[in-house]
């Protein structure tokens, strides 16, 4: 425990641990201190694992992988723990003087903040004020850790800042006070920075594995879930039941020879192996082309069909034959024939009286008069037809 505590004391005093290939592996001093602590240019792996094994799974020229999901998943599997959240870590020196905020110590409370603190820390104490709660306890390697809670109706008025400042007066002078804050909690980060806390690094703690209703730990890496049919939601085949942890345990017991290479993705390799038969079944089968003999076709002789030349009208129309004037005159007038008009104009003969020479002369004179009137009418109509202004 002294080794990790000394490393953290050096960080709080402004002297980070010496760089040893950018990586330090130390045994956990207690069950609450397992995880990965990251500081500028240095990572501290706190777990019961061999340093050679850790280095075989992490590249030497990259500072990101120790806090990355692949390595954290592997470390959680081999230690039988669950991955916590990635927190920003800040620290300030206590002065031991109580001033400013009026606080009342809480001796018996089931506040959720207190319940959570008792699971992760020891020697937990709490103080309250109207609208706020301050919690102090000893966490990783026995360091003092602070947490505050502010009612939603009083947020934004500086109460959280006052509580973080009051925590520095509740510890002995010179004793570091640490704070772990989620990077997205900008309000708490601003409050801590405003009262003198310094950001020094980040960390992920591995908590004990969750338990079911019977008190048995939940094995998250027990076996693969059966593949479900997207249409019926029914399992496709039987689950293999092969535990993933066997491959991880084998990787943990056998460090890799080449420390510069990245670790093998066992889950990905196994998934690729399971998918290989499926891919083989779905691969297209190459078939040799079938040679077909060419079909000889006898040309069919077609007899040309003789067509009579179509008679076409001449391009330019010839002269139009017009009917004589008498016929056009009759068409322009009513459809009644001329004979009927002459007959109406002529006096009807008396059939009961035999014609006499005098009567025949009168009839002849009447007919001549009728023909004269008809000729005059024709001349008039012809003149009107030829005159464009009529």
Buried (B, 14 or more C-beta within 10 A) or exposed (E): EEBBBEBBBBBBEEEBBEEEEBBBBBEBBBEBBBBBBBBEEBBBBBBEBEBEBBBBBBBEEEBEBBBEEBBBBBBBBBBEBBBBEBBBBBBBBBBEEEEEBEBEEBEEEEBEBBEEBEEBBEEBBBBBBEBBBBBBBBBBBBBBBBBBBBEEEBEEEEBBBBBBBBBBBBBEEEBBBBBBBEEEEEBBBEBBBEBBBBBBBBBBBBBEBEEEEEEEEEEBBEEBEEEEEEEEEEEEEEEEEEBBBEBBEEBBEEBBEEBEEBBEEBBEEBEEEEEEEEEEEEEEEEEEEEEEEEEEEEEEEEEEEEEEEEEEEEEEEEEEEEEEEEEBBBEEEEEEEEEEBBEEBBEEEEEEEEEEEEEEEEBEEEBEEBEEEBEEEBEEBEEEEEEEEE
